[in-house]
């Protein structure tokens, strides 16, 4: 029994301590990168490698890379973007806090880096030039200003691609408890060089015209600084210089290589997982099970990495046969007190995550539903109601079947007479006006809607809608429409912004039930809980299967995607479907002896029966 009076440690506090310890390895790599970059800066410029210069230049470079690490740490996320088009993705990310924080840190980092690079060149003291024309004050060296403008462009471009391409997202895998950093550190280095080369080319091409258009405003905004430096505040002639452009492009290549490599190292150590050595993170607490439950319930945005690690740890504990995991599972099954069961609380947290994912995948807009009905898909009438009973094993969120037409109740002769307008003339003379009004409405309706020569009024609206739809499709198929397309990959990611938590929750609930047969000595898991988990796992299977088989009409498919379905196997929705199906099959085989005693929904029971029949057929 657990003492309710003792203090339960915060999972996030323990995780933050482990996370900081892991990121200390990044600081050691930063020192090594600073030394290598300093040598690379001096070699092509034939700068003297004096010991005294290195004493202050290496710390400057270390400061630049530590600022980059702080930018990654402040903007790290584990969720995908909810925007499904390129335009919306760019608009949301560039105006986000993550972009502003990244740009400020990267701009400061670029200042330190380019300052160290400038110290290797004669341009350091050539910020002013003597003009041939008479001037009271020396003019500003335009090459010197372009040098720093280029550094600012490097920071802006890198920050933009960091948040727009979601490169600040930490990549995890469902069911993977730990990653060995030494093995992962030297994998995936090719994208580092490719990305640095591409960014260098982009900045080298874009910066000169951008500087040409922005230099007027730049000089006007910095007139006070120029006046304080006793320089002429007038804008000098444009003078970028080919040699200066090539030299600063080389510096940007080294900067991008350094940032990308530090980012790669940061990702490696930040995604190690829930194991600290051979023990899980929650075992550092005196109450590991309660601490783990706190981590699952921590839904604050700043705790998303800790919460993901908690679900990762729960999946590891629920599925691993290690003795330490078995001991923790027995602690999970044990009731905490008379009114609380940690096991049931954990199942509830997992159920919330799985249900939310299933509803998100299953969602269709009204336009998507109308398109399904127009195409006469079998699931068109059962999309957005999860209470239906569908005959399909992999049906979508089911909608109640359309009610069968009720047989017309035979009317009494009196009712027939009262319903016939022609017989109203047998009533009082005052009702004749009503008779003519009913006849006029009937003929007007037939003229507009029923008459064959007037169908153009209804077909005209349909023709307009079809024309608009055709023009929209033509625009999306064009090159300009790429920015406004809802691509298949982006739509799937927008529906499952955090698929790792969903996958680990599926593994966790299935693992807890699988081991309950041998390890649950307190009968905490009852038939009702088993039925709930079976029904729970069937919902994401059904929703993901429907999404894969019948894509939403709003998703734009290329010609290759329309003719082949191979691309759908790589979607995150497919991964979640396969994972839920695998765990559902394992539960069916484990609890085959009591399937008939469980309170399953029609769809869950039919899917379980299909699994058992397929297993018998294979044997």
N, C-alpha and C positions, 0 to 999 in steps of 0.2 A: 504493500500500500504506500502511496505517495503522500508525504506530509504536505497538506495544503498551505501551511504557514511559511514554508521555506521559499526563498526568493528564486524565481526562474530567470536565468541569464538571458540577455537579448542575443538572438542569433546574429543579427546584423553587427553588433559590437564585436562578437567573436570573429565573424567573417572579415570585418574591416582590419582587425589585427593580423590575420593570416594574409590578407590581400596586400597590406603594406609590407609585410616581410617578403613576399614574393617579388614585389616591385623594386626591392633593393637591388636585385640582380640587374634590373634595367639600368640603374645608376652606374654599376660597374661597367656595363657595356658602353654606356655613354662616354666614360673616360677613355676607353679604348678607341671609340669612333672619333673622338676629338683629336687624339694624337695622330690617327691615320689621315684625317682630313687636313690637319695642319701641314703634314708632310706633302700631301697632294697639292696644297695651295702653293707651297714654296718651290716644288720641283719644276712645274712648267714656266714659272716666272723667274727662275734663277735667283730667288731671294736668299740671302744668307740666313742659315739656320742657327742663329745665335741662341745661346742657352738663356740669356736674360729675356729675349723676346718670347721664348716659349713659356717662360714663367708666368706671363700675364695673358698670352694668347690662348693657351690651353684652357685656363679657367673661363675665358670669354666664350670659347666654343662650348664648353661644358654647360655654361649658363644658357646658351642658345638652345641646346638640346634638352636641357631640363625644362625649359619653358614649353617646348613642344610636348614633352611627356605630361606636363601639367594640363596642357590643352586636351590631350587625349583622355586624361583622367577625369577632367571636368565635363566632357561631352560624351563619354563612353555610354553606349546603350546596347540593349540586347533585343530590341524590338525593330521590326520592319516598319517602313512608312505606310501610312494608310491611304496615300495618294496613289491612284491607279493610272494617271497620265503623266507624261513628262512635264507638261506646263504646270500642272498643279504641284507636282513634286518639287520643281525648281522654286515656285512661288512660296511654298510652305517652308522649305528648308533655308532659303536665302534670307527670309524674314524671321527666322527662328533664333532663339537664344543660343543654340549650339553654334550657329555660324558666327554670331557676334563674338562669343567667347573664344572660338577658335581663331578668328581673324586677329583679335587683339593680342593673343598669346603668340601667334605665328608672326605677326608684324614685329613684335618686340624681339622675337628670336631671330628674324631676318636682319634686324638692325645690328645685333651682336655679331652675327655671322658676316655680314657685308662689311661691318667695321673692322673685323679681323682681316678680311680679305683686302680691304682698302689699305691697311697698314703695310701690305707687301708691295704696294705700287706707288709710283711717284705722284699719282693723282690725289693722294692724301692731302698734300699741301697746295694743290692747284685748284682750289675752290673759287679763285678769282683770277681774271686775266686782264692784262692792260690792253685797252682798246686803242686802235689807231686814231679814232676820233677823240676829240677833247671831251673828257668827262671829269667831273669833280671827284668822283669815286670810281674805283675799279669795278668792272662789270663782273657778273656772276659767270662762272664757267658752266656752260650748258651741259657739257659732258658729265660734270660732277653731279648736277641735278638729275640727269637721266640715270646715273648710276644708282642713286637712292630710289628713284621712281621705279626702276626695274625690280629692286628688292621688295617694294610695296606690292607690285603686281604679282611677284612670286607668292607672297603671303595670301593675297586675295584669291588667286587661282587655286592654290592648294587647299585653302579653307573651303572654297566652293565645291571642289570635287570630293572633299572629305565628307561633307554632309549630303550633297546631292546624290552621289553614288553610294552612299551609306557605308563608306569605308571606315567610319568610326564605330561601326557596329561590331560587337564581339561575337564571333562565330562559335557556336556550340553544336553538339550533335546529341540527338536523343539516345538515352541509354548508355552514354559514355561517361563514366564516373571520373576518370582522371586522364591527363595527358602528360607524357614525359617531356619536359621542356628541352632537354638536351637533344632528343631525337627530332623534335618538331622545329628546333631553332634553325636547322640547316635545310629544312624542306620549304619549298615555295619561295625560293630566293629569286627565281627568274622574273616573276611579276614585279619585283622591286626595281630591277634594272629597266624593264620595259616601261613601267609607269613613269620613272624618272626621265627617261629619254623622251617620252611623249609630252610630258609637262614642260620640259625644257624647250622642245620645238614649238609648242603652243605659245609659251611666254615670249620666246624670241621673235615670233612672227607677229603676235598681237601687240606687244608693248610699244614698238615705234609708232604705229598710227595712233594708238591710245595716248601716247605722250604728246604727239602733234596736236591732238584735239584738246588735251587737258592742260597743256603747259600755260596757256593764257590765264586760266583760273588759278592754276598752281602758283604762278608768280604774284597774282593779285592777292591771294590769301596769305602769302608769306612775306609781304612787304615789310611788316614790322620786324620780322627776324632779320631780313636783309639790312634794314636800317640800323638795327642794333649791332650788326657785324660791320658797319661802315661800308656797305656795298651799295652799288647803284640799284635802285628799286625798279628801273626800267627793264622790260623783257629783252634779253639779248637775242641775237639771231640763232636760228635752229642749228645745232652742231652736235649730233649724236656721235659721229665718228665710227667707221667700220671696225677699227681695232678695239675701240672701247666697247662696241656692241658685242664683238666676239669674246672679249675678256669677261664681260659681265654675264654672258650666256654660259661660259665655262663655270663661273661661280654658281650660277643657278643650278647647273647640273649637279655639282657637288652638294649643294644645299638639298635638292630634292632626293638625291641618293641617301644622304644622311637622315633626312626626315623619314623616308620610307623604311630604311633599315631599323631605325629606332621604333617606328610604328610596328614593324614586324616582330621585333623583340617584345614590345609591350603586349601585343596580342597573344604571343606565346605564353608569357607568364601570367597574364590576366585571365586566361582560359584554361588554367591547369585543372580546375574542377573542385569537387567536394572532398577530395582526399588530401590531407596534410600528412605526407609520409604514407603510412599504412592505415591510419585512423581517420575517421570522418571528422568533420569540423565540429559537429554538435557534441562529440565525446569530450571536448574541452570543458563542457559544462557539468555541474554536479547533477543536473536533471536533463539529460540529453534529449529524451523524448519530448518533454514539454518545451524545451528550447527549439527543437526542430519544428514543433507546431507553431511557435511564435514566428519563425521564419516563413512558414507557409502563409501565414495570415498578414504578413507585412506587405501591404499593397501600395505603400507610398512610392511615387515615381523615383525618388532617389535611392530606393532600396530594391530596385528591379534586379540588379545583379545578385544581391544576397538572396532574394526570393527564388531566382532561377537556380542558384546553387542548392537551396533547401529542397526544391523539387528533385534536383539531380541526386542529392543524397538520399532522399526518400526512395527513389527508384532503385538506387544501388542497394540500399538496405533490404528492400522488398524482394529483390530478384537474386541476390547473391547468396551462395551457400557457405560463406565464411562463418566460422564460429562467432565472431564478434557481431556479425549481422544477425545471426540467429538469436543471440542474446538480446539484441535491441528489438527484434521482432516480438520476442516473448514479452518484453517490457511494453511494447505497443498494445499487445492483446490484453495485458493486465489492466483491470479497471483502476483509474486514478483515485476515485472515491465513489461514494454511493450514487452520486448524481451526474458524474462526468466520466466518459470513456474517451481516452485520447484516440483510440483506434477509430471510433465513429466520427470524432471531430476531424481526423485526417481524411477519412473517406468523404466527408462533407466538403472539405476544401478542394479535393481533387474533382469531386462532382461539379462544383461551380466552374472550374476551369474547363472541363470537358464539355459541359452543357453550353457554355459561352462560345466555345469554338464551333460546336455543331450548329448552333443557331446562326453564327456569322457565315459559315460556309453555305448554309442552306438559304440564306437571304436572297431574294430576287426583287428587283424593282417592279413597279406596275408595268413598265414597258417590256421587261423580260417575260412577265407572265402572259401579257397579251401576245407576244411573239410565239410563245410555246403553244398557246391555244390556236393561233392561226395556222401553225404547222401541224396541229393535231397530234402532238406528242402524248403518249399515255399518261405521263406524270403531270401534264399541264393543269389538271384539275386538283392536284394534291400537293402543290408546292409549299404554300405558306401556312399550313395548319398541321402541327405535329401530333394532333390527336386522331388522325385518320387511321383506318385499318386497311392497309393496302395488301393486295395479294402478292406483290413483288417482294422478293427477299431484300433486294437492294433499293427499295423505293426511296424517294426523297421524303422530306418532311411531309408527312401525308396530310392531305386535306380530306374532309369528309366526302364520301362519294356522293354524286348528285342524286337527289331523291328521285325514286321511281315515280313516273307520272301516276297520280292517283286516279282510279277510275271515276268517271263522271257520275255523280249521284243523280239518279233519275228524278226528274222534276214532276211535281204534281201538275195536273192540268191548270190549276190556278196559278202556279208559279210560271208556267210557260206563257200564259196569257199576260201576266204582269210584265214579263221580260220582253215581249214583242212590241216594238214601237207602233207597229201598224194597228194594233188593237187599242191604242190609246184614244182613238177617235170615238170609241164607245163610252168614254168618260164624259165629263162635263164639257161644255163648249169652251171654257176658259183654257183647256189643255191643248187646243189645236195649235197655238203658237209653239208650245213645247214640241209637238210632233214635227212641225216644219223645221224647227231648230235642230233637232236630232238628225233629220234627213239631210239638212245642209252640211252639218259636220261630217256625216258619213261620206257624202259625195266629195267634200273638200279633202278628206283624208285619202280617198281612193285616187283623187286627181294628183295629189302630191307624191304619195308613197306607193300606191298599188297599181296605178295605171301604167301600162307598158311604155307609153310615150313620154312619161315623166320620170323615169328612173334615172335620168341624167342628173337630177338634183341630188340624189343620194350618191350616185357614182362619182359625181364631181368632187365631193369632199374626199372620197377614197382615192381618187386620182391625184389630188393635191398632196395627200399624205404620202402616197407611193412615190411621187416625184421628189418630195423633200427627202424621203428615205434614200432614194437612189442617188441624189446629189450628195447627201451626207456620206454614203458609202464610197462614192467616187472621190470625194475630198479626202477621206481617211486612207484610201488606197494610194493617193498621191504622195509625193515626197514631203510636201508641206503638212500633210495630215499626220505625219509620224509623231509630231509633238502632242497631238490631241487624241491619239489612239489609246484605248484601254487594252493593253497587251495582256496575254494570258498569264505570263509569269507575274506581272505586277498586280493583276487582279487577285491571283491566288495569295500572294504575300499580303495584300491589303486585307483580305478576309482573315488571315491568320497572322497577325502582327507578332505574336510570340508563340510559334509552334513548338518550341522546345519544352515549355511548361506543359503544354497539352500532351505531348508525347511522353514525357516523364510521368505525368499524372496517370496516363493510361497504363504504363508499365507498373506504377506503384499500386493502383487498386487491384490489378490482376495478380500481382505478386503477393499482396497481403491475403487475398482469398486462396491462392494456390497453397501457401504454406500454413493456412489456418487449419487444414485438415489434420496435420501432424502436430502443430505447435500451439494451437489455441486451447489451452487447458481451462480457460474460464468461460468457454462458450459465449465469448463476446460476439462472434460472427454467427448470426442466426440465418434462417432461411429467408427472412425478409431482406436482410442486407445482401445476401447472394442474389436474390431476385432483382434488387435495385441495381446492382453492378452489371448484371446481364443486360437489363434494359438500358442502362447508361452507355455501355459500350456499343450497343446496336445503333444508337443515334448517330455518332460520328461516322460509323461504317456506312449507314444509309445516306447521310448528307454528302459525304465525300464521294461516294459512288455515283450519286446523281450529278454532282458537279462535273465529274470526269466524263460521264457518258453524255450528258446534255449540258453543254456549256451555256452560260447566260448569253442572251442575244447582244448585250452591250459589249462583250469581249470581241475585239477585232482579231481575226485570224489571217495569217498570210496564206499564200497559195499552197505552200508546202504543208502548213498546219491544217489546211482544209482537206488535203488529200491523204494525209498520214496522221495516225494517232500516236506515233512513237514519242512525240514531244511531251505527251501528257504523263508519261511514266516518270519524268523528272520533276514534276511539280511537287511542292510541299504538301499539297492536299493528297496526292497519291501516297506519299510517305506516311502520313497520318492514317490514311485508310488501311494500308498494308499492316501497319503496326497494331492498330486496333483489331484488325481481323486476326492477326496472329495470336494476340492475347485472348481474344474471344474463343478461338479454337482450343487453346490450352485449357480455358475454364470449362468448356463443354466436355472435353475428355476427362477432366478431373472430377466434375460433378455430374457425370452421365447417370449415375445411380439414383439421383434425386431430381432430375430435370422435370419429371411429371409432377413433382410436389411443389415446384416453385411457381410463384405468381408472376408469370412473364406476360408481356404484351404479345399481341398476335404476331407482330413482325419479329420480335426477339425469339419467340418460340419457333417460328418457322425457320429462321436462320439457324437456330441451335439444332433443329431436326435435320436440316440440310447438312450441317457439319457432321453430325453423327452418322447419317447415311453415307456421306462421302468417305468417312473414316472406315466404316464397315466394308464398303466397296473396295477400298485400297487394300484392306487386310485379306 
